[in-house]
């Protein structure tokens, strides 16, 4: 028997607004990028983003929320940025990113280097040191070449532009092994202080990271900018669940990083009324932030080192959303599923096996995604609930396993293989247990990934 190949398990709908894959500068910011010789290739490796200044020439602070790696070897820029946010109360005026050296596992000397970079940035832009944020990416265990970073910052600072081209240049300078830049933007309508609509409110993000990527919170750097008016506490409330549902659902190779950082800055320059917690405006802004984060995460998965295929796993019918995300994450993280996707092999047994091993995220991620602290601590790391007799699996729109009707199905394997040649392979599961839904993003595992990472420092 050959089964129909359409609508076996359709893709899950989304409530997120549409995005465009381009760097569109929100009001209130300026940016730029340059090549200063950190990378041996000579490609751009210094990115800077700063707020605009007022009529007196003083920098205008932006509210900040951030999410960082929990890795015990957290890099010097991660720890210094955390200290600066604590000192400033969640405000910043400038960001610098260096690409080519992670400045991780470099000891006290590396910490001192990072402090010096912050001081260089502050001096070049006339901002307070504690209102700077630092990002680095590249080889672990190498120190920053300050003799290049310092002059580079000084030279780039005057040319920062409040333009799309300036933000695109910063996105280019973020890259390490990325084959292309990653940007996403969306717009929303928020009322101004008189209650009238402001249609130009933007949320834009740029990101890098295509290897050493796995949840908690994936190996990547991302900077999100908005010209909405939001205080730091609410901004944190909006970013944390968005990151939990997007970047914490992204896996390329099962390894987490020392440098993961996502920062979200809000300038307030669009002229809208301050967004208040619990309002429709806060919900709309949260959806816009999540839409940009999701698009960037998908771009990162599709550009995974050596990848030829984006794998999206969507799960419905779970006991709740946390359980659905756990199952989706287990599927895209499986090396066997990744290898099968690369070989265009509709091997549903790999998918079933990965789903059966799924475990919920740790308590911090569950809490960020919306569970109470007590429930998150109780459920963190526990096995997800799966009943094979209720499970249904579809690969590339071919229903391959139907638990309620006996399990394994006869299907057109040749047609399924052809369908898996698409740039994106959708793996759909329905657990038949409840209303929970979630998704995760990954890529196929290829020989090119092994080659690239076997010669990374040589």
N, C-alpha and C positions, 0 to 999 in steps of 0.2 A: 504494500500500500504506500502510495506517495502522498504526503500531506501538502496542504496548501501552504504557500510560502509567505502569504501576506497577512498582516494583522494577527500573527500568532500570539504575540504579547507586545502590544504597541509601546512605543517610547512613552515615558512618563511626561505629563504636562508640566509646565513651569509657570510660576507666578512672577518670575523675575522680568524686569524690563529688558528690551533689546539693547545690545551694545554694538559699537563699531570698533573695528580693530585698527585704531589710529591714535596717536598721541595728540590730544586736544588740550591745550593748557587752560586750566581753570583760572579765573581772575585772582589776583593777589600773589602770584608766584612768578619766578624767573628761573631759568635753568640753562645748562650747557654741558658740553663734554669735550674732552681733548685727549690726545695721545701724548703721554709724558715719559714713556720708556719703561714702565713697569713690566709690560708684556714684551717678551723677546720678539714677537711678531710685528710690533710696531702699530698694532691696532689701538683704537681709543681705549683708555683704561682709567680715566678720571672723570667722574660725574659729579656735578654740583647742582643743588636746588636750594633756592633761598626765597624768603618772603620779600615783598616790595617794601619800600620805605615811605614814610609820611612826608609832609611838606617840609618838615624840619630836617629831613634826611635820616630820621631814626627808623630802624627796622620795626616792622609791624609783626608782632608775634602771632603764630598760628597755634591753635589747639592741636594736641597730638594724642593718638592712641597707638600702641605698638604691641606686637606679639613676637616673642623671641624663642630661639631654640632652648630646650631643656637639657641639652647635651652637657655632661659633666666637664667636657673640654671646651665650653663656650669661649669663643674667641675674645680677644681684647676689645674690639669695637662693640661687641654685644654688651659686655659688662660695663664699658664706659657709657654707652648710650643709656643703659638702665639707670646708672648713677645720675646722669644728667637729667633724665625725666623725673627721677625722685626729687632732685634738687630744685627743678623749675616748677614742679607741680603740674607737669603735663603741657608745657609750652615749648616751642622751638622756633628758630628763625633761619636755620641753615642745616643742610645735609651734605655730606661728602661721601662718595663711594670710590674706593680704590679696587681695581680688578687686576689679578695676577698674583697677589699674595694675600692669603687668608688672615695673616697675623694671628694664628691660633697655635696654641702649644708653644709659645715663644717666651714664656716666663716673664719675670719682672721687666726685662729689657723691652719685650714687646708691649707691655702695658705702658711703659714710659714713652715708647714711640707713638702709641695711639693718643696719649695725652698731648704730645707735641703736635700731632696732626690737628687735634681740636683747637689748640692755641693758634696754629697757622690759619685755620679756617676763620676763627673768630677775628683775628687781626685783619685778614684780607677783606672781610665783609663788614667789619665794625659792629659785630654782635657779641653778646655775652657768651663766654665759653660754655656755661651750663645750658645754653640754649642751642647747642649744636648736637647733631646726631651723626654717628659714624657707622659706615658699612664697609665691609671688605669681603672679597671673595678670591679664591685661587688656591694655590698649593699650601697645605698645612705645614707648619714648622718653619716657614720662611718669614723673615722680618721685612717690614716695609722699607724701601729705599728712600729715606727722608730727603736725601740730596736731590731727588727728582720730584717727590711729592710737594715739598715746600714751594719751589719755584713754579711748579705746575699750578698750584692753587692760586698763587699770586698773579700769574698770567691769565688764568681763566676767569677770575672773579669779575673784572670789569666788563667782560663780554657776555655775562649771563643775560638772557633775553626772555621777556614775558611773551613768548611766541610758541606756536606748535613746533617750529623747527628747533627751538632751544630744548624743549622737552624730548623731542626725538633724538637729539644728540646725546642727551643724558641716558636715554634708553640704550643707545648703541654702546656707550661706554660702560654700562653695567655688565655686558656679556663676557663670558669666559668661553666655554665650549658650545654655547648656543650657536645654532646655525643662522638664526635670524632674531631680530628684535621682537619684543613682545609688549604690546600696548592695547588698552581697551578703554573705551569711554562711553558714558551714557549721560542723558540729561533728565531732569525732573523739574516739576513745577512746585515752587514753594512760595508762600505769601510773603510780601514785604512788610515793613513795620506798620503800614497803613491798611494791611489786609488785601492788597492787590497782588495779582499773580506775578511772580518773577520766573520767566521761562528759560533763563539762561543758566540756571544752577547746574553745575557739572560735577561729575565724579569721574576721574581719570586715573588709570594706573599704568605703571610700567614695571616690568619684572625680568629677572633672569633666573636660570637654573634648569638644567636638563639631565643632570646626573647626580649621584649621591642623594637621591630623593626618596623619602618615605615619610609616612605620617609621624607626627610630633616634631615638627610641623611641615616636613618636607624640606629639601635642601634648596633654598632659593632666597633671593632678595626681592622685595617688592616695595614700591613707594606708591601710595594712593594719595591723590590730592582732590580736595573739593573746595568750592568757594561758598558752601553753605556756612551758616553761623551756628556753631555747636560748641558747648563747653566740653572740656576733657573727660569728665565722668561719663557723660552720655556717649561721647565718641567711642570710649572703651566698650560700653554696652553694645554698641552697634558692630564694632569690628570683631570682637571675640567670637560670637556665634557664626559670623560670616566666614571667618578663618576655619572654624571647626567643621563647617559643612563643605568647604572647598579645598583649601590647601592641606587640611588634615585628612582629606580623602584622595590625595595624590600620591602615587608611588611609581617610580621608574625602576629602581633596582634593590630596594629593601634596606638601604643604608641611610641613616640620618646624618645631619651635618653639624659642624661646630659654629656655623655663622648665620643660620637662618634668622631672618629679620623681615617683618612686615611693619611698615610705619604708615599711618594715615594722618594727614594734616588737613585742617579745616581753616581757611583764611577768613571766612565771613565776608569776603569782598563782593559777593553777588548782590548784596543789599537786602537780603531776606531777613525776616524777623528771626530771632534766636529759636532754634528748634528745641522743643521741650519734650522731656521723657514722657512716654505713654500716649503721645498724640499720633494722629494720622500722618503728620509730617515726619515724625521720627520713624514710623514704619516704612514710609516711602523712601526715606533716605537709607534706611537699613537694607531695603531690597536693592537699591541702586548700588550700594557698596558690595553686596553679595554678588550681584550680576557681574560687576567688573572683576571681582576676585575669581569667580567661576570661569569667566572667559580666559583670564590669565592662566589659571590652573590647567585648563584644557589645552591652551597653546603650549604650555610647558610639557605636558604629557605627550603631545603630538610631536614635539621636537626632542624627545628623549634621546640620549646619546645612542646613535646607531639605529634609531627606530624607523620603521617604515609604516607603522599602523598605530593609530590612536585606539585604545580600548576603553570603551565606556561600559560600566556595569551599572544597571539600574535594577533596584529591588523594590518590590511592592509586597503587600500582604504580610508584613512582619508584625510582631507584637507592638512595636512602636518604632519611631524613626531611628532611634539609637541602634536598635537591633538591625534595621535595614542597612544603615550605614556600615555596620560591622561586617555584614555579609558581603556587601559590595566591595569594601576595602580588602577583604580576604581574597576575593576573586582576582582583582586587578594586581594584587601583590604577589600572586603565585607565579613562581618561575616556570612551572609546568604549563599554566595557562598562557603565559607570555610566549613560551616556545611554541605552543600549539597555534597561537595567533600568527606567529611569524611563518609557520609552515602551512598556513591556511587549512588547518586540520580542525574540523568541527567536533573535537573530542570532548563531548559533554561530561565524560567521567572526570576530567581534570577540573571542570567547573564545580561539579557536585562535591568532589573531594575537598576543594578549597572552601566552599561554603560550609561544609560540615566541620571545618576546623576554625570557623570564625569566632573571634572573641571581641567583646565590646572594648571601646577605647578606654584609656585610663581615666581616672576620676576627674582630673583637671580638664580634659577635653569634654567629657560628658557634662560637666558643670558649665563650661563655656557655651556649649550647645543648647543649654536651657534646663537641664535637670537641677533639682535642688542639691545642695551640698551633701545632705545625708543620703539621698538616693544615689548620687554619683559615687560616693565612697562605697556604698553597698554593692553597686553593680559594676564598678570599674574593673575591667579585665576578665569578667566572667564570660563563659561560653554563650554564644548566641543560640537562640532556640530554633531548631530546625526539625521538621517532621518530614522524612522522605516520602511518606504516603500522601502528603499535601503539596509537595514541591513541584513546580513546573519550571522548565528551562527552555529558553529559545536562544539560538546563536545566529546572528545576522538574519533575523526575521524568520528563522526556521525552527519550529517547535521540535525539540529533540528528546525531551523527557517530560512525562506527564504522570506524576505520582497518583493522582486520583483515578487514573485510567490504566493502571498497571505498570507505570514506570517507563522503561525504554520504548522509543517509538521507531518505526521504520520511516526514514526520511531520505530525500534525494541528496546524497552526500556530494555529488558532483556540483549540483546547483548551489549547495551551501558553500563549497570551496570557492566557487566563482564569486558569490556574494561577499566572502571574506577578503576579496582582493580590493575592496573599497578602502579609501583612506581612513575610515573609521569603522570599527566593528562594534556593534552593540550586542552586549550579552544581557539578556533579560531574565530575571528570576521572579517568580511569585511564590511566596512561602505559604499562602493560604491560611494564615493564622490571625490576621488582624488588619489594621489600617495603616501600619507604619510603612514609610517609603524613604528611599535614600539612593544616592549614587556615588560612584567613585571613578577616578580616571587613571589610566596607566598606558603602557605601550608594549609592543612586542619586544622580545629579547633576541638580539641578533649577534652574528659574529663580529660585526663592526663595534658593538659595545665592548666586547672582550678585548679586541685589538686596541681600542682607544685607551681603555683603563689598564691595560698591561704595560703601556708605555707612557703613562701620564707625566712622570717626572724625568723621563730619559729620552 
